[in-house]
Amino acid sequence: MRPAPLSGRVALVTGGSRGIGRGIALRLAADGADCVITYRKQAQLAEEVVQAIERGGRRALALPLDLADPTGVPATMERVAERFGRLDILVANAAATAFRPMEEQKPHNIDRTFAISVGSFIAAVQAAVPLMRSPGRIVGISGIDSHQAMLRHGVLGAAKAAMESLVRTFALELGPRGITVNAVSPGIIVTDSSQMYMERGLEREWTPGAATVIEMTPVRRLGTAEDVGGLVAYLVSDAAGFLTGQTILIDGGLTMVSPMNRLKEGA
Ligand SMILES: NC(=O)c1ccc[n+]([C@@H]2O[C@H](COP(=O)([O-])OP(=O)(O)OC[C@H]3O[C@@H](n4cnc5c(N)ncnc54)[C@H](OP(=O)(O)O)[C@@H]3O)[C@@H](O)[C@H]2O)c1
């Protein structure tokens, strides 16, 4: 039997209590990593993820961390150092925003959205790198809003575009130390937040809205947290050591299709 590819590694996934972050944490643990997950307020859900990882034979820890305040990040990383003595993998997954048109955006939402996806991303990388040794792996979870205009998604899209830019600079600066830095850009993945965006952002009911997205997607389904977890597992593996500074789309083909195709009936 081949050894688990991430055996002996320690991973931290922000926002690992549910949705995509949960899927990533469970996959990294299945591949052999001990996992720290952070959450904002749903401690019970975070504890359930910890228990699932421990049942699989890996060590796990859930820590509260509100990424709207980047100054809280170093203390969390100190607790990782106390418990595990090192960090090999950082996945900056958590994000939050208010789905509003740009004309109605409030300064506090702009600040909070950027604090989580930009300020805390920088703070997390800064605090993680001293705990890393070669090979280190950093992955930021971006989104298709970084390069496609999406109604009521403008502020988060701008923050994700900034994150993708930072990924390239961090990759440049950290590559010589054996640390790769990449972003994953998911399309529509079934989670609480995609459902909330469909209902509050686009004012469509989830079931018919999702059916329309499926029809527009070449692989004819929505994405899952497991899909994203699988890609992250590859990016943090030894096999991906020559891959850095990239943003990898995982969207079932949704965003590579020209809207012009819709002019042809049945396309
Ligand atoms: N779902 C999609 O279709 C999709 C598409 C493209 C990109 N993405 C990106 O994928 C990532 C995960 O999305 P998701 O759909 O899985 O989200 P989700 O289901 O809403 O989960 C969000 C996670 O982030 C945590 N979180 C929320 N606000 C936080 C804060 N201020 N500080 C720290 N943690 C906070 C939550 O913790 P609690 O449970 O404690 O609240 C939870 O663990 C995000 O970066 C999102 O932008 C998602």
The ligand as a Tripos MOL2 file, in Angstrom:
@<TRIPOS>MOLECULE
LIG
   48    52     1     0     0
SMALL
NO_CHARGES

@<TRIPOS>ATOM
      1 N1        -19.6070   28.4820   -3.0000 N.am      1 LIG1
      2 C1        -19.2390   28.9170   -4.1910 C.2       1 LIG1
      3 O1        -19.9220   28.7090   -5.2050 O.2       1 LIG1
      4 C2        -17.9350   29.6670   -4.3470 C.ar      1 LIG1
      5 C3        -17.5550   30.0710   -5.6350 C.ar      1 LIG1
      6 C4        -16.3590   30.7420   -5.7980 C.ar      1 LIG1
      7 C5        -15.5660   31.0060   -4.7120 C.ar      1 LIG1
      8 N2        -15.9480   30.6230   -3.4670 N.ar      1 LIG1
      9 C6        -15.0600   30.9300   -2.3510 C.3       1 LIG1
     10 O2        -14.8160   29.7520   -1.6100 O.3       1 LIG1
     11 C7        -14.6040   30.0930   -0.2380 C.3       1 LIG1
     12 C8        -15.5370   29.3010    0.6530 C.3       1 LIG1
     13 O3        -16.8710   29.5740    0.2620 O.3       1 LIG1
     14 P1        -18.1110   28.7460    0.8330 P.3       1 LIG1
     15 O4        -19.1730   28.8370   -0.1790 O.co2     1 LIG1
     16 O5        -17.6620   27.4270    1.3280 O.co2     1 LIG1
     17 O6        -18.5150   29.6670    2.0960 O.3       1 LIG1
     18 P2        -19.4690   29.3390    3.3540 P.3       1 LIG1
     19 O7        -20.2390   28.0690    3.1310 O.co2     1 LIG1
     20 O8        -20.2210   30.5960    3.5700 O.co2     1 LIG1
     21 O9        -18.3920   29.1040    4.5240 O.3       1 LIG1
     22 C9        -17.6820   30.1980    4.9670 C.3       1 LIG1
     23 C10       -16.6370   29.7660    5.9630 C.3       1 LIG1
     24 O10       -15.8670   30.9330    6.2960 O.3       1 LIG1
     25 C11       -16.0110   31.2260    7.6980 C.3       1 LIG1
     26 N3        -16.1060   32.6810    7.8580 N.ar      1 LIG1
     27 C12       -17.0920   33.4970    7.4280 C.ar      1 LIG1
     28 N4        -16.8190   34.7730    7.8020 N.ar      1 LIG1
     29 C13       -15.6380   34.7390    8.4510 C.ar      1 LIG1
     30 C14       -14.8370   35.7240    9.0960 C.ar      1 LIG1
     31 N5        -15.1930   37.0200    9.1540 N.pl3     1 LIG1
     32 N6        -13.6910   35.3270    9.6910 N.ar      1 LIG1
     33 C15       -13.3250   34.0360    9.6780 C.ar      1 LIG1
     34 N7        -14.0320   33.0500    9.1140 N.ar      1 LIG1
     35 C16       -15.1880   33.4120    8.5140 C.ar      1 LIG1
     36 C17       -17.2640   30.4960    8.1470 C.3       1 LIG1
     37 O11       -17.1750   30.2230    9.5600 O.3       1 LIG1
     38 P3        -18.5470   29.9880   10.4310 P.3       1 LIG1
     39 O12       -19.0810   28.6490   10.0170 O.co2     1 LIG1
     40 O13       -18.0810   29.9800   11.8610 O.co2     1 LIG1
     41 O14       -19.4690   31.1000   10.0970 O.co2     1 LIG1
     42 C18       -17.2020   29.2510    7.2570 C.3       1 LIG1
     43 O15       -16.3000   28.3170    7.8100 O.3       1 LIG1
     44 C19       -14.7940   31.6000   -0.1380 C.3       1 LIG1
     45 O16       -13.5360   32.2390   -0.2460 O.3       1 LIG1
     46 C20       -15.6340   31.9140   -1.3580 C.3       1 LIG1
     47 O17       -15.4860   33.2520   -1.7850 O.3       1 LIG1
     48 C21       -17.1330   29.9680   -3.2470 C.ar      1 LIG1
@<TRIPOS>BOND
     1     1     2 1
     2     2     3 2
     3     2     4 1
     4     4     5 ar
     5     4    48 ar
     6     5     6 ar
     7     6     7 ar
     8     7     8 ar
     9     8     9 1
    10     8    48 ar
    11     9    10 1
    12     9    46 1
    13    10    11 1
    14    11    12 1
    15    11    44 1
    16    12    13 1
    17    13    14 1
    18    14    15 2
    19    14    16 1
    20    14    17 1
    21    17    18 1
    22    18    19 2
    23    18    20 1
    24    18    21 1
    25    21    22 1
    26    22    23 1
    27    23    24 1
    28    23    42 1
    29    24    25 1
    30    25    26 1
    31    25    36 1
    32    26    27 ar
    33    26    35 ar
    34    27    28 ar
    35    28    29 ar
    36    29    30 ar
    37    29    35 ar
    38    30    31 1
    39    30    32 ar
    40    32    33 ar
    41    33    34 ar
    42    34    35 ar
    43    36    37 1
    44    36    42 1
    45    37    38 1
    46    38    39 2
    47    38    40 1
    48    38    41 1
    49    42    43 1
    50    44    45 1
    51    44    46 1
    52    46    47 1
@<TRIPOS>SUBSTRUCTURE
     1 LIG1         1 GROUP 0 **** ****
